[in-house]
Amino acid sequence: MDSAAVDRFEAGRSRLASLAYRLLGSAADAEDTVQEAFLRWQAADRDRIEVPQAWLTKAVTHLCLDRLRSAQARHERAVGDWLPEPLLEGDAMLGPAETVEQRESVSLAVLILMERLSPVERAAYVLREAFSYPHAEIAQILDITESASQQHVHRARIRVTAERRGGEEVDPASARRIVEAFLAAATSGRTERLVALLTADATAISDGFGLARRLLRYTTCKRVASYVRAGFTPTAAKRRLAGGSPAMHIAMVNGSPAILAVTGERVVGAVAFEVSDGKVASLIGIAAADRLARLDEAWRQRDPDAPIINAW
């Protein structure tokens, strides 16, 4: 393959990776998918490809659909073992973020909700909301009719909007105040302080330090507060799992405020927040090392602010 063809592919690699990440929720799978698309691009009769970007977008989308439809993916998602891979602010894989729709489409909460969509609904929704494709082009990419594209996007919007908790955008200063207040309440051991910071219909999802056989799910502010109080109470066993007494930092993850637990230079846990009317509407806790690998790598390259708790 000549250098011009390689350069043409590389010019669009970040965009293709961002598309694949939104469809799969996994940075590692997204990178594998883009590399597979490169191999197809390498083997294709490129002289017959009139619009390379459209060809590559369709190739990546269909490779993602194949992964979503695979037996392994269906099993993992059906039994509740799946959570998206969080990404630190500034990661190129987060992709376009100029509009509210683009930013929302990559939030952890929306990635989780999109698991309830069919693969084609998910693809149509992402192509429309995150990349602003017209329905005529979505139809060509997915090999469906234009009216079917409209119906898939409409159904996806209704389901995502109806089931989402919170999700309002907050500026960095407000996000920091909310997270600081939440962490102070969580480490105080007083459930009533936490309840005051949660919406009445607050929810929480956690992978239980990466050790739980199924995701842990909590609903109502009192149950969420009890879970958070217990989770943020340090014990010798938790410190052994974390490899010491982690520092607590505030960061932005997938566009949402988050707490990162850091031992040495290693991120050992992340809790992302969705906010509504100044209160926490949902929490997503991730500690499994394989889900944190890319975020951890990005964190090591940062010069972070001082932690809000030096040693938990």
TIGUVO-596063 format. One record per residue (C-alpha): chain; residue number from 0; residue in one letter; z negated, x, y. Coordinates in nm, 4 decimals. Example, Ala and Ser with C-alpha at 12.3 -4.5 7.8 and 13.67 -1.06 7.14 Angstrom:
2
 kette  nr rest       up     east    north
     A   0    A  -0.7800   1.2300  -0.4500
     A   1    S  -0.7140   1.3670  -0.1060
END
This chain:
312
 kette  nr rest       up     east    north
     A   0    M   0.0000   0.0000   0.0000
     A   1    D   0.0980   0.1424   0.3373
     A   2    S  -0.1567   0.2089   0.6108
     A   3    A  -0.0284  -0.0802   0.8229
     A   4    A  -0.1099  -0.3296   0.5463
     A   5    V  -0.4546  -0.1763   0.5003
     A   6    D  -0.5176  -0.1884   0.8759
     A   7    R  -0.4071  -0.5524   0.8887
     A   8    F  -0.6589  -0.6430   0.6205
     A   9    E  -0.9403  -0.4355   0.7706
     A  10    A  -0.8859  -0.5976   1.1104
     A  11    G  -0.9865  -0.9298   0.9574
     A  12    R  -1.2472  -0.8093   0.7076
     A  13    S  -1.5527  -0.9089   0.9149
     A  14    R  -1.4167  -1.2573   0.9717
     A  15    L  -1.3371  -1.3000   0.6022
     A  16    A  -1.6853  -1.1769   0.5076
     A  17    S  -1.8424  -1.4239   0.7513
     A  18    L  -1.6419  -1.7074   0.5964
     A  19    A  -1.7396  -1.6023   0.2437
     A  20    Y  -2.1074  -1.5688   0.3397
     A  21    R  -2.1179  -1.9205   0.4825
     A  22    L  -1.9550  -2.0583   0.1695
     A  23    L  -2.1654  -1.8630  -0.0812
     A  24    G  -2.4930  -1.7969   0.1037
     A  25    S  -2.5020  -1.4459  -0.0438
     A  26    A  -2.4008  -1.1309   0.1430
     A  27    A  -2.3516  -0.9408  -0.1829
     A  28    D  -2.1258  -1.2115  -0.3280
     A  29    A  -1.9390  -1.2343   0.0023
     A  30    E  -1.8639  -0.8608  -0.0028
     A  31    D  -1.7458  -0.8820  -0.3656
     A  32    T  -1.5221  -1.1767  -0.2802
     A  33    V  -1.3626  -1.0010   0.0158
     A  34    Q  -1.2974  -0.6945  -0.1981
     A  35    E  -1.1329  -0.9140  -0.4606
     A  36    A  -0.9159  -1.0650  -0.1868
     A  37    F  -0.8173  -0.7124  -0.0847
     A  38    L  -0.6979  -0.6422  -0.4394
     A  39    R  -0.4891  -0.9594  -0.4303
     A  40    W  -0.3498  -0.8571  -0.0924
     A  41    Q  -0.2653  -0.5184  -0.2395
     A  42    A  -0.0747  -0.6761  -0.5295
     A  43    A   0.1009  -0.9462  -0.3244
     A  44    D   0.4599  -0.9427  -0.2081
     A  45    R   0.3582  -0.9029   0.1543
     A  46    D   0.7145  -0.9240   0.2845
     A  47    R   0.7103  -1.2905   0.1914
     A  48    I   0.3771  -1.3628   0.3677
     A  49    E   0.4596  -1.5017   0.7122
     A  50    V   0.1036  -1.5336   0.8464
     A  51    P  -0.1278  -1.2753   0.6847
     A  52    Q  -0.4467  -1.4215   0.8358
     A  53    A  -0.3733  -1.7658   0.6938
     A  54    W  -0.2876  -1.6176   0.3536
     A  55    L  -0.6085  -1.4146   0.3433
     A  56    T  -0.8224  -1.7071   0.4624
     A  57    K  -0.6834  -1.9246   0.1844
     A  58    A  -0.7334  -1.6486  -0.0738
     A  59    V  -1.0982  -1.5931   0.0217
     A  60    T  -1.1706  -1.9660   0.0386
     A  61    H  -1.0331  -2.0291  -0.3102
     A  62    L  -1.2139  -1.7266  -0.4527
     A  63    C  -1.5357  -1.8703  -0.3087
     A  64    L  -1.4597  -2.2119  -0.4549
     A  65    D  -1.4114  -2.0511  -0.7954
     A  66    R  -1.7530  -1.8869  -0.7646
     A  67    L  -1.9207  -2.2102  -0.6532
     A  68    R  -1.7689  -2.3936  -0.9480
     A  69    S  -1.8607  -2.1305  -1.2042
     A  70    A  -2.1054  -2.2243  -1.4797
     A  71    Q  -2.3589  -1.9645  -1.3679
     A  72    A  -2.3569  -2.0831  -1.0057
     A  73    R  -2.3896  -2.4479  -1.1086
     A  74    H  -2.6843  -2.3641  -1.3333
     A  75    E  -2.8718  -2.1568  -1.0749
     A  76    R  -2.8287  -2.4161  -0.8054
     A  77    A  -2.8997  -2.7135  -1.0317
     A  78    V  -3.2365  -2.5840  -1.1508
     A  79    G  -3.3519  -2.4916  -0.8003
     A  80    D  -3.3552  -2.1139  -0.8316
     A  81    W  -3.1258  -2.0530  -0.5365
     A  82    L  -3.2033  -1.9536  -0.1783
     A  83    P  -2.9615  -1.7980   0.0710
     A  84    E  -2.9732  -1.4306   0.1562
     A  85    P  -3.1208  -1.3926   0.5092
     A  86    L  -2.9449  -1.1736   0.7646
     A  87    L  -3.0954  -0.9964   1.0634
     A  88    E  -2.9698  -1.0775   1.4114
     A  89    G  -2.6659  -0.8672   1.4955
     A  90    D  -2.5303  -0.8532   1.1416
     A  91    A  -2.1503  -0.8800   1.1613
     A  92    M  -2.1495  -1.1108   0.8590
     A  93    L  -2.3136  -1.3835   1.0687
     A  94    G  -1.9749  -1.4124   1.2363
     A  95    P  -1.8794  -1.6293   1.5343
     A  96    A  -2.1694  -1.7613   1.7407
     A  97    E  -2.0106  -1.8915   2.0606
     A  98    T  -2.0781  -2.2613   1.9954
     A  99    V  -2.3806  -2.4572   1.8777
     A 100    E  -2.1880  -2.5634   1.5668
     A 101    Q  -2.1059  -2.2041   1.4775
     A 102    R  -2.4664  -2.0938   1.5145
     A 103    E  -2.6032  -2.3894   1.3193
     A 104    S  -2.3565  -2.3402   1.0332
     A 105    V  -2.5181  -2.0086   0.9417
     A 106    S  -2.8853  -2.1079   0.9708
     A 107    L  -3.0829  -2.0788   0.6467
     A 108    A  -3.1736  -2.4475   0.6637
     A 109    V  -2.8090  -2.5562   0.6854
     A 110    L  -2.7024  -2.3127   0.4116
     A 111    I  -2.9632  -2.4754   0.1860
     A 112    L  -2.8499  -2.8268   0.2780
     A 113    M  -2.4878  -2.7349   0.2089
     A 114    E  -2.5876  -2.6780  -0.1528
     A 115    R  -2.5927  -3.0546  -0.1865
     A 116    L  -2.2263  -3.0809  -0.0901
     A 117    S  -1.9377  -3.0492  -0.3311
     A 118    P  -1.7567  -2.7128  -0.3097
     A 119    V  -1.4586  -2.8722  -0.1314
     A 120    E  -1.6857  -3.0559   0.1148
     A 121    R  -1.8668  -2.7318   0.1856
     A 122    A  -1.5421  -2.5433   0.2454
     A 123    A  -1.3984  -2.8134   0.4724
     A 124    Y  -1.7235  -2.8305   0.6699
     A 125    V  -1.7430  -2.4531   0.7203
     A 126    L  -1.3764  -2.4181   0.8160
     A 127    R  -1.4136  -2.6961   1.0719
     A 128    E  -1.7619  -2.6337   1.2140
     A 129    A  -1.7782  -2.2540   1.2041
     A 130    F  -1.4144  -2.1562   1.2535
     A 131    S  -1.2729  -2.4590   1.4404
     A 132    Y  -0.9727  -2.5038   1.2133
     A 133    P  -0.7747  -2.8234   1.2776
     A 134    H  -0.7631  -3.0649   0.9876
     A 135    A  -0.3938  -2.9941   0.9271
     A 136    E  -0.4723  -2.6261   0.8571
     A 137    I  -0.7805  -2.7095   0.6490
     A 138    A  -0.5594  -2.9337   0.4365
     A 139    Q  -0.3176  -2.6465   0.3775
     A 140    I  -0.5984  -2.4032   0.2918
     A 141    L  -0.7646  -2.6414   0.0454
     A 142    D  -0.4445  -2.7995  -0.0908
     A 143    I  -0.5534  -3.1498   0.0089
     A 144    T  -0.4245  -3.4104   0.2519
     A 145    E  -0.5207  -3.4111   0.6182
     A 146    S  -0.7005  -3.7442   0.5789
     A 147    A  -0.8973  -3.6013   0.2851
     A 148    S  -1.0023  -3.3087   0.5060
     A 149    Q  -1.1279  -3.5516   0.7698
     A 150    Q  -1.3236  -3.7474   0.5095
     A 151    H  -1.4815  -3.4347   0.3568
     A 152    V  -1.5947  -3.3049   0.6963
     A 153    H  -1.7254  -3.6478   0.8002
     A 154    R  -1.9321  -3.6883   0.4814
     A 155    A  -2.0648  -3.3331   0.5081
     A 156    R  -2.1735  -3.3813   0.8696
     A 157    I  -2.3577  -3.7022   0.7840
     A 158    R  -2.5466  -3.5419   0.4945
     A 159    V  -2.6380  -3.2232   0.6783
     A 160    T  -2.7460  -3.4076   0.9942
     A 161    A  -2.9454  -3.6728   0.8070
     A 162    E  -3.1457  -3.4271   0.5991
     A 163    R  -3.2042  -3.1440   0.8446
     A 164    R  -3.5505  -3.0914   0.9912
     A 165    G  -3.5553  -2.9476   1.3420
     A 166    G  -3.2918  -2.6939   1.4296
     A 167    E  -3.3083  -2.6999   1.8077
     A 168    E  -3.2126  -2.3774   1.9787
     A 169    V  -3.4925  -2.1799   2.1413
     A 170    D  -3.4677  -1.8840   2.3752
     A 171    P  -3.6203  -1.5529   2.2577
     A 172    A  -3.9309  -1.5856   2.4768
     A 173    S  -4.0063  -1.9380   2.3521
     A 174    A  -3.9373  -1.8355   1.9948
     A 175    R  -4.1838  -1.5497   2.0247
     A 176    R  -4.4557  -1.7781   2.1678
     A 177    I  -4.4092  -2.0303   1.8858
     A 178    V  -4.4191  -1.7634   1.6152
     A 179    E  -4.7198  -1.5861   1.7681
     A 180    A  -4.9123  -1.9135   1.7872
     A 181    F  -4.8156  -1.9999   1.4312
     A 182    L  -4.9173  -1.6606   1.2925
     A 183    A  -5.2496  -1.6739   1.4786
     A 184    A  -5.3187  -2.0170   1.3304
     A 185    A  -5.2029  -1.9128   0.9820
     A 186    T  -5.4354  -1.6126   0.9732
     A 187    S  -5.7315  -1.7997   1.1221
     A 188    G  -5.7994  -1.9840   0.7972
     A 189    R  -5.8246  -2.3166   0.9834
     A 190    T  -5.5851  -2.5784   0.8558
     A 191    E  -5.6268  -2.8049   1.1595
     A 192    R  -5.4849  -2.5372   1.3890
     A 193    L  -5.1740  -2.5200   1.1756
     A 194    V  -5.1337  -2.8975   1.1552
     A 195    A  -5.1262  -2.9098   1.5363
     A 196    L  -4.8248  -2.6747   1.5384
     A 197    L  -4.6244  -2.8669   1.2746
     A 198    T  -4.4140  -3.1800   1.3081
     A 199    A  -4.5378  -3.4780   1.1086
     A 200    D  -4.2473  -3.4483   0.8610
     A 201    A  -4.2574  -3.0685   0.8321
     A 202    T  -4.1267  -2.9079   0.5129
     A 203    A  -4.1578  -2.5670   0.3509
     A 204    I  -3.9605  -2.3848   0.0812
     A 205    S  -4.0661  -2.0569  -0.0766
     A 206    D  -3.9694  -1.8323  -0.3641
     A 207    G  -4.3387  -1.7582  -0.4229
     A 208    F  -4.3266  -1.3840  -0.3506
     A 209    G  -4.0125  -1.3757  -0.5608
     A 210    L  -4.2199  -1.4452  -0.8732
     A 211    A  -4.2045  -1.8242  -0.9049
     A 212    R  -3.9791  -1.9602  -1.1813
     A 213    R  -3.8776  -2.2440  -0.9492
     A 214    L  -3.8729  -2.2711  -0.5736
     A 215    L  -4.1957  -2.4034  -0.4260
     A 216    R  -4.1430  -2.7060  -0.2020
     A 217    Y  -4.3920  -2.8778   0.0264
     A 218    T  -4.3647  -3.1875   0.2438
     A 219    T  -4.5864  -3.3421   0.5154
     A 220    C  -4.7639  -3.1312   0.7720
     A 221    K  -5.0980  -3.1269   0.5865
     A 222    R  -4.9506  -2.9973   0.2602
     A 223    V  -4.7403  -2.7416   0.4477
     A 224    A  -5.0452  -2.6289   0.6458
     A 225    S  -5.2514  -2.5857   0.3293
     A 226    Y  -4.9727  -2.3850   0.1670
     A 227    V  -4.9300  -2.1629   0.4738
     A 228    R  -5.3036  -2.1034   0.5101
     A 229    A  -5.3270  -1.9985   0.1469
     A 230    G  -5.0114  -1.7890   0.1679
     A 231    F  -5.1240  -1.5985   0.4762
     A 232    T  -5.4727  -1.5291   0.3459
     A 233    P  -5.4660  -1.1633   0.2350
     A 234    T  -5.5876  -1.0727  -0.1107
     A 235    A  -5.5851  -0.7538  -0.3143
     A 236    A  -5.3218  -0.9025  -0.5470
     A 237    K  -5.0890  -0.9893  -0.2587
     A 238    R  -5.1265  -0.6429  -0.1106
     A 239    R  -5.0400  -0.4892  -0.4459
     A 240    L  -4.7232  -0.7002  -0.4571
     A 241    A  -4.6378  -0.5945  -0.1014
     A 242    G  -4.7051  -0.2302  -0.1722
     A 243    G  -4.9863  -0.2096   0.0809
     A 244    S  -5.1014  -0.3921   0.3942
     A 245    P  -4.7801  -0.4979   0.5708
     A 246    A  -4.7324  -0.5156   0.9454
     A 247    M  -4.6053  -0.8462   1.0851
     A 248    H  -4.3050  -0.8375   1.3174
     A 249    I  -4.1167  -1.1104   1.5016
     A 250    A  -3.7386  -1.1118   1.4602
     A 251    M  -3.4388  -1.3448   1.4668
     A 252    V  -3.2938  -1.4228   1.1237
     A 253    N  -2.9759  -1.6317   1.0872
     A 254    G  -3.0261  -1.7474   1.4438
     A 255    S  -3.3834  -1.8681   1.3885
     A 256    P  -3.7178  -1.7117   1.4821
     A 257    A  -3.8846  -1.5398   1.1896
     A 258    I  -4.1821  -1.3341   1.0776
     A 259    L  -4.1016  -1.0187   0.8844
     A 260    A  -4.3655  -0.8512   0.6687
     A 261    V  -4.2977  -0.4757   0.6670
     A 262    T  -4.4691  -0.2164   0.4490
     A 263    G  -4.3809   0.1308   0.5698
     A 264    E  -4.0156   0.0802   0.6573
     A 265    R  -3.9493  -0.1771   0.3849
     A 266    V  -3.9192  -0.5489   0.4547
     A 267    V  -4.1195  -0.7201   0.1808
     A 268    G  -4.1082  -1.0770   0.3080
     A 269    A  -3.9448  -1.3051   0.5636
     A 270    V  -4.0440  -1.6490   0.6912
     A 271    A  -3.7817  -1.8273   0.9039
     A 272    F  -3.8642  -2.1274   1.1229
     A 273    E  -3.6762  -2.4363   1.2362
     A 274    V  -3.8168  -2.5804   1.5580
     A 275    S  -3.8223  -2.9340   1.6994
     A 276    D  -3.9809  -3.0279   2.0341
     A 277    G  -4.1747  -2.7028   2.0455
     A 278    K  -4.3227  -2.7480   1.6976
     A 279    V  -4.2338  -2.6023   1.3593
     A 280    A  -4.0261  -2.8499   1.1579
     A 281    S  -3.9499  -2.6337   0.8561
     A 282    L  -4.0292  -2.2962   0.7048
     A 283    I  -3.8304  -2.0937   0.4551
     A 284    G  -4.0190  -1.8090   0.2884
     A 285    I  -3.8290  -1.5359   0.1029
     A 286    A  -3.9806  -1.2333  -0.0684
     A 287    A  -3.7515  -1.1607  -0.3641
     A 288    A  -3.6268  -0.8040  -0.3193
     A 289    D  -3.2668  -0.8861  -0.4142
     A 290    R  -3.2464  -1.1520  -0.1432
     A 291    L  -3.3881  -0.9152   0.1201
     A 292    A  -3.1766  -0.6081   0.0384
     A 293    R  -2.9258  -0.6369   0.3225
     A 294    L  -3.1864  -0.7426   0.5793
     A 295    D  -3.4068  -0.4527   0.4715
     A 296    E  -3.1197  -0.2067   0.5122
     A 297    A  -3.0460  -0.3397   0.8620
     A 298    W  -3.4147  -0.3242   0.9569
     A 299    R  -3.4345   0.0450   0.8658
     A 300    Q  -3.1623   0.1147   1.1206
     A 301    R  -3.3490  -0.0602   1.4034
     A 302    D  -3.6079   0.0621   1.6488
     A 303    P  -3.8296  -0.2463   1.6240
     A 304    D  -4.0793  -0.3786   1.8748
     A 305    A  -4.4481  -0.3256   1.8087
     A 306    P  -4.5846  -0.5551   1.5359
     A 307    I  -4.8018  -0.8506   1.6312
     A 308    I  -5.0294  -0.7636   1.3377
     A 309    N  -5.0562  -0.3953   1.2509
     A 310    A  -5.1958  -0.4345   0.9010
     A 311    W  -5.2321  -0.7680   0.7190
END
